[in-house]
Amino acid sequence: MSPVDPSVPRVLLLHGIWNAKSWMAPLARRLRGHGFRVEVFGYPSIFGGPEPAIEALIERLKGGPPVHLVGHSLGGMVGMEALRREPDLPVVRMVCLGSPLCGSVAARTLGRRTWTGLVLGRSGRLLQQGCPPWQGGPPVGMVAGNVARGMGRLLTRFEGESDGTVALAETHLPGLADHCVVSASHTGLAFSADAARQAAHFLRNGRFLHDA
């Protein structure tokens, strides 16, 4: 096995609800092409929920080498909660992809009915309520999508633009270091070359390519 080059920046990916580690393979491949060493953090998003995922992520990161985080949807919220609870984790920067950090109206609509609320499992409360305004140390950036194609359109009526599952307004959490929008649906953010390029730029520079 070849030795690990410590000069290559590390990235840990966090998938969203209803997904598994394999879902992040295209994004991992794109970020490796941008010069990062990438691993994926998996967790049971329905039956386990965010609490054990947050604790497991904290334990994985604590005392380790510097790393960046990139979280899709619920994964971004899990990452931010871990950083909020343990501010000294060795995380340099973080990017959220379409995470409803201000709370999801689609999730709240699902939660109003018993049979649809089960779809969210134990992740429902975090998705519905969102995260507090960001006051942590690591800069956090948001890549949002504006292609309204997804399940959310069948559940609720969005005010303004959306990615089909999350409203654009739900991604504008106070305290974020930067925010950008790419042409992608909510699911498509995990497969988008533009989203990966913007994420890579933020991880290296702390800002997005707003003239791209």
Residue pairs with C-beta under 8 A, 6 or more apart in sequence:
4 37
5 37
6 65
8 35
8 36
8 37
9 35
9 36
9 37
9 66
9 68
9 92
9 203
9 204
10 36
10 37
10 38
10 39
10 65
10 66
10 67
10 68
11 31
11 36
11 37
11 38
11 39
11 67
11 68
11 69
11 70
11 203
12 38
12 39
12 40
12 41
12 60
12 61
12 67
12 68
12 69
12 70
13 24
13 27
13 28
13 31
13 38
13 39
13 40
13 41
13 69
13 70
13 71
13 72
13 75
14 40
14 41
14 43
14 57
14 69
14 70
14 71
14 72
14 75
14 76
14 78
14 79
15 21
15 23
15 24
15 40
15 41
15 42
15 43
15 45
15 72
15 75
15 190
16 23
16 45
16 71
16 72
16 73
16 74
16 75
16 190
17 45
17 46
17 73
17 74
17 120
17 121
17 123
17 127
18 45
18 46
19 45
19 72
19 190
20 42
21 40
21 41
21 42
23 72
23 190
24 40
24 72
24 190
25 40
26 190
26 191
27 70
27 72
27 190
27 191
27 195
27 196
28 38
28 40
30 193
30 196
30 197
31 38
31 70
31 196
31 199
31 200
32 38
34 196
34 197
34 200
35 200
36 68
36 200
36 203
41 56
41 57
41 60
41 75
43 52
43 53
43 56
43 57
43 78
44 52
44 53
45 53
45 74
45 121
45 123
46 120
46 121
46 122
46 123
47 121
47 122
48 122
49 121
49 122
49 123
50 74
50 77
50 78
50 81
50 122
50 123
50 126
51 122
53 78
54 78
54 81
54 82
54 85
57 78
57 79
57 82
58 82
58 85
58 86
58 89
61 67
61 82
61 86
61 89
61 90
61 91
62 86
62 89
63 90
64 90
65 90
66 90
66 91
66 92
67 90
67 91
67 92
68 91
68 92
68 93
68 94
68 95
68 203
69 79
69 83
69 91
69 93
69 94
69 95
70 94
70 95
70 96
70 97
70 199
70 203
71 77
71 78
71 79
71 80
71 94
71 95
71 96
71 97
71 99
72 97
72 98
72 99
72 189
72 190
73 97
73 98
73 99
73 100
73 165
73 166
73 186
74 99
74 123
74 126
74 127
75 99
76 94
76 95
76 96
76 97
76 98
76 99
76 101
76 142
77 96
77 99
77 100
77 101
77 126
77 127
77 130
77 131
78 126
79 94
79 96
80 94
80 96
80 99
80 101
80 131
80 134
80 136
80 140
81 126
81 131
82 89
83 89
83 91
83 94
83 136
83 137
83 138
83 140
84 131
84 132
84 136
87 136
87 137
91 138
92 138
92 203
93 138
93 139
93 140
93 141
93 177
93 202
93 203
93 206
94 138
94 139
94 140
94 141
95 140
95 141
95 142
95 143
95 198
95 199
95 202
95 203
96 140
96 141
96 142
96 143
96 171
97 143
97 189
97 190
97 195
97 199
98 143
98 144
98 145
98 163
98 165
98 166
98 171
98 186
98 189
99 142
99 166
99 171
100 106
100 107
100 127
100 130
100 166
100 167
100 170
100 171
101 130
101 131
101 134
101 142
101 170
101 171
101 173
101 176
102 130
102 131
102 169
102 170
102 171
102 172
102 173
103 127
103 128
103 129
103 130
103 170
104 127
104 128
104 130
104 152
104 165
104 166
104 170
105 156
105 158
105 167
105 170
106 151
106 152
106 155
106 156
106 165
106 166
107 120
107 124
107 127
107 128
108 128
109 116
109 155
109 156
110 116
110 117
110 119
110 120
110 124
110 155
111 117
111 120
111 124
111 128
117 124
120 127
120 128
130 170
130 173
131 173
133 173
133 174
133 175
134 140
134 173
134 174
134 175
134 176
135 175
136 175
139 177
139 178
139 206
140 175
140 176
140 177
141 176
141 177
141 178
141 179
141 180
141 199
141 202
141 206
141 207
141 208
142 171
142 172
142 173
142 176
142 178
142 179
142 180
143 180
143 181
143 182
143 189
143 195
143 198
143 199
143 202
143 208
144 163
144 166
144 168
144 171
144 179
144 180
144 181
144 182
145 163
145 164
145 166
145 181
145 182
145 183
145 184
145 185
145 186
145 188
145 189
145 192
145 195
146 161
146 162
146 163
146 168
146 181
146 182
146 183
146 184
147 163
147 164
147 183
147 184
147 185
147 188
148 158
148 161
148 162
148 163
148 164
148 185
149 163
149 164
149 185
149 188
150 163
150 164
150 165
150 185
150 186
150 187
151 164
151 165
152 158
152 162
152 164
152 165
152 166
152 186
153 162
153 164
158 167
159 167
159 169
160 167
160 168
160 169
161 167
161 168
161 181
162 168
163 184
163 185
163 186
163 188
163 189
164 185
164 186
165 185
165 186
165 187
166 186
168 181
171 179
172 179
177 202
177 206
177 207
178 202
178 206
178 207
178 208
179 208
180 198
180 208
180 209
180 210
182 189
182 192
182 194
182 195
182 198
183 192
183 194
184 191
184 192
184 194
184 195
189 195
194 212
197 209
197 212
198 208
198 209
198 212
201 207
201 208
201 209
202 208
